[in-house]
């Protein structure tokens, strides 16, 4: 449902070219839907691992992002 909302919002966006507020609402809705899809996907993957493994990988990912951010 969220994935359909995400895709649908971006497909309908060109139709709102004359209506600024409608376009902004569609962009906001699409981003919210994509965040929900990402969170559900991440949870779906992480629930198959032990808590210690999830914590270790999360910390490693965060450190990697911070290193890349500094470059």
PyMOL commands that set and color helices and strands:
alter all, ss='L'
color gray80, all
select helices_A, chain A and resi 2-16+20-46+51-70
alter helices_A, ss='H'
color red, helices_A
deselect
rebuild
show_as cartoon
